[in-house]
Amino acid sequence: MPGRVAEPSGLGPTEAREVIVRLLPSSTADRAGWAADIYAALATLELPATPQNICAVLAVTDQESGFRADPAVPGLAAIAWKEIDRRADGVGVPKIAVRAALALPSPGGRSYADRIDAVKTEQQLSEIFEDFIGMVPLGKTFFASHNPVRTGGPMQVSIAFAEAYAQARPYPYPVRDSVRREVFTRRGGLYFGTAHLLAYDAPYDKLLYRFADFNAGQYASRNAAFQNALSVASGLPVALDGDLLPRASNAPTGETQRAADTLAGRLRLSEAAIRRDLERGADIGFEKTALHERVFAYAQQLDRRTLPRAVVPRIDLQSPKFTRKLTTEWFAKRVDERHHRCLARIASPPDH
């Protein structure tokens, strides 16, 4: 006897696509295509097409690109040249040598320099760097095979995240050239962006914290709450940035670990056990570790109040694309406002 299929949840495909088309700005080119790709991202990731999920994807996409698959970046050529000069200084390559290499013809005939001067989008810039790394001997030395364009597509998702996610779970479309290039397509950017936003278990009661995580990294809001509790427990200042360990593997012991180590005796944990638990900061299991549970228990006894289990990370955003000071909190709140407006529009019947 055949087994029973899972009961579907959320809107059906036809209704979901119709709702998305209605919610997209009227100026959006190919609204039906956007709706199909957004629904496909949710469906293939096994996420229900609920109003909350649909509006979450729409809110981030609107914030990041205004529904453009490969949005133009003002002043991108100047940003690119500044990054090239910074890299040259970093690896000790004379700028004259770099400029000479970039004057060489690239695939297609134009010089790399000419292509950089005319660049408008991150996809175009990424492809220039990919050609440069692959075709010019200096390119591999200069960029160490790492393309400096790190985000892209309609949701501005991390390319490193997309590449790792495609290794862990089959990508549902044919890959044209590379996962990196898929990120810059509408379908690929929406798929990987939706995965980064929604396709992980998180102990949040508000989507605000997922929006913060989208900007700062998955579980950053949970980890920032742990850092807050750790500061209460230890009496030491701890940055609420969501990074429990320094990102560089050869970096010295970070602020979070140093604060936790001062509690080793009171928590009855060895420094080795503390380090082992902190290394789980990128997965759902961290909140079940002895370190997480004992820090919260001790801090709440000290402060005689319940401490939050999610806190928006306090991070100043750094990017040559930004022309003013921005923070993760600013990003999360802006997206959350868009999300609430989107839900209100779903609740309102369409005009006929």
N, C-alpha and C positions, 0 to 999 in steps of 0.2 A: 504494500500500500504506500503510495507516495507521501512524503512528509508535507506538512502544511507550510506554505510560504509565509514570510513575515508580513504582518499587517502594515500597509503603508501609512505614513504620517505626514502631516504638512499638506500644502496645496498640491493638487495634481499637476502634471506637466503643462497641460493646456492653460489652466487657470493661472498657474505661476508665471508662465511666459506673458500672458495677457496683463497681469498685474505689473510685472517688471516694465513692460512697454509703456504702460500708463504712468509709471513713476519716473521714467527717464526724462530728462529735459527734451523739449520738443525740437531743440536744435541739434540733438545727437544724431549723427549719421548712422544709418542702418540700425535702428532701435530693435528690430526683430532679431538681428544677428547678435546684438548685445544680450538680449533676453535669452536667446538659445544658449549662449556660452555661459551665462551666469547660472541658468538652471542646470546645465550639464556639469558645471563644477560642483554644485551642491549634490547632485545625484550620484556622480562617480565617486565622491568622497563619502557617500552614505550619510549625508546630512539632510535632514528634512527641510523642505522648502517652506518653512514657517515665515510669517511676516517678520519676526525678529531676525532670522538668519538672512532673508532677502535684503532687509533694510541695512543690516550690518555690512554686507558686501557692497551695497550701493553707497553707503555713507563713506566708507574708506576710499572707494574708487573716485567718488566725487571730490573728496578732499585731496587725493593724491594727483589726480590727472584731469578732473573735469570730464571724464568719459572719453579720453583719447588714448588709443592703444599705445602710442609711442609719443608722448607729449613733447613739444618743443621746450627747450630750456633757454631762457634769455641769457645772452652773454656766454654761451657754452664754449665757444672757441677760446675766449680769454681764460676761462676756467681751465680748459684742457692745457693750454700753454703754461699756465702757472703750475699745474700738476706735473707736467713734463720737466720744468725747471727744478721743481722740488725733488723729483726723483733723481735728476742728474746730480744735484748736490748730495743727495743721500748715498749714492753709490760711487761718488768720486769721479764721474765721467765728465770731461770738459763739455761745456754747453756747445762749443763750436763743433765737437764731434757729433753730438746729438742732432744739431741742426743740419749737418752734412748728411747724416743718415736719413733724416726726414725729408731731405730734398730729392732722395732717390724715387724713381717711379714705383708706384704701388700697383697691385693687380688692377687692371683697367686703364693704366697709362698715366693718370694724374699722380703727382707727387703726394707723399703722405702729408707734407706741409700744406699743400693746396686743399686737400680734403679736410684737414683740421680747421683751416681758416673758414671753410664753408659749412662746417658742421652745425646742425640745428637740434638734433635729438640724441638721446643717450644710446639708442640703437646704432645710429650712424657712428658715433664715437667709439662704441664698443667694437664694431666691425673694423674700424681703422686700427685700433690697438691689437685686435686679433691678427690682422694681416701683418702688422709690424712685428709682433712677437714671432709669428710663424715664418716670415720671409727674410727678415734682416738679422744677421748674426748678433748685432748689438741689441736687438729687441729682447732676446732671452736674458741677456745680462742685465739690461736696463730694468725690465719689469719682472725678472725672476719667474717668468711664465704666468704671472698673476695679472690679469687684466684689471686696471684700476677702476673701471666702471663696475660698481658693486650692487646697484639696484636698477630695476627697470620695469617697464610695462605699465599697464593701466592702474595697478595697485602699488607700484614702486616696491615690489617684493625683493628681498635679498636673493641674489643669484646663488650665493653659497647655500642658502636654505633650500632653494629649488633643486640644486644638484644633489644635495644630500637626500631630499625627500624622494627624488626620482630613483635613487639607489635603494631606498627602503620600500617603496611601493610603486608598482608599475604605472608609468605615465599612460593615460588613456588614448593619446593621439600618436600618430607617426612622428618621430623626431626628425626634423629637417636640420641637418648639420650638427646641432648640439642642443642640450637643455638650455644653455645660456641664450641661444637665439630664440628658443621657444618662449622664454620669459617676456620677450619684447613683442610677442604676438598677443592679440586680444584673448584668444582661447587659453594660451599658456599662462599669460600673466594673471588672468582671473582664476585659473585652476590653482596655481601655486600660492597666489595671494589669499584665496579662500582657505586653503589648507593651513597656511600660517596663522590665519585669524581664528578659524573655528574648529579645525580637525585635531584637537587635542583636549584631553580631559583637564579641567581646571576647576578649583574649588571656589568659584566666584558667584556672587549673587547679583552682580551687575555686569552688563556688557562693557561698561566704562573701563573695567580692568583688562578686558581682552583688547580694547582699542589701545590702551597703554602698552600692553604686551606686544602688539603689532609693531609698535614703534621701538620698544626697548628690548624685545626678546621674550619668547614664551616663558611664562612663570615669573617674569620680572616683578609683577605686582605682588605675587605671593612672597617672593624672596625679599622685597622691600619691607613687607610687613614683618617678616622674620628679623630683618636688620633693626627695625624699630623696637621689637621686643628684646633683642640682644642688647641694644643701647640702654634700655630700661634696666635689664638684669645686671649688666656690667658696670653701669655708670659712666661708660666711655662714649664719646661721640662716634657714630657709625654712619657713613654716607648711605642714604636710602636709594641706591642706584640699581638694586636688583642683581648685581654681580657679586656672587658670594666668594669667588676666587678671582685673582687677576687673570686676564685673558691670555697673556703671554705665559707660556709654560715655564720659561726661565726667570720669571719675575719673582722678587722677594715675597715673603708672606704678606698678604693683604690685610687691610684694616679689619675686615669682618672676622678673619681667622684669628688675628691677634686679640680681638675683644673676646671671642669665644674661648680662646686658650686660657684667659684669666679666670674663666669660670670652671675650668676642668675639674678641680677638686669639689666645688659645690654641686656640680652636675653629675659627679662620679663617672666621668668619661675621660679616657686618655686623650692626649693630643692627637694620637694617630686615629682614634675613633672619631674625633671631631673633624679631622681632615677628610676622612672617608665619607662622613655624612655630608659635608659641604660639597664634595664632588658630585653629589646627586642633585645639585641645584637646578639642573636642566631637565629633570623628569618629575612625574607626578609623585613618585615614591618619597621625595624628600620630606613631605609633611608627615610621613609615618616613621621617620627616623627618630632615634632616641634624642639626638641633639635638638631637633625641632620641637618635639613634645616637651622636653625638660626645660628648654629656654622659655617657652611660653608659660609653662606651669610656674616656674620660679619668678619670672617677671610679673605675672599677675598676682602672685602672693605678695611680692614687694609693693606693687602699685595699688593693690586692692581694687582692681577694676579689670574688666574684660578688655583685652587688647584686640585691635582689628586684625583679621587674617588676610586682608588685601589692602595695599596702599599704593597709590599711583607713584611710580618712581620719580625722584627728583633729579632730572637729568637735563643739562643744557645741551641742546642739539648742535652738533658741529657738521657743517657741510659748506663747501664753497658755493653751493647753489643758493644759500640763504643770505638775504640782504639785511636781516634784522635778527635780534635775539629770539630764539624759539626754544621751547622746552617740551618734554614728553607730556607734562600736564596740559600745556596749551593744545597739543595735538589731540590728546584723548578727549578733552572737553569739546573741542571743535567737532570731532567726529561724532561724539555722543549727542550733541545738539542736532546734527544732521540726521542721526538715527531716529531721534524723537519726532522730528518733522516728517520723516518718511513714514513712520508708523501712524501718525495722525492723518496723512494723506490716504493710507490704505483704509483707515477706518471711515473716511469720508466717501460717500458714493460718488462715482464719476458723473460729470455733467453729460447730459445727452442732448 
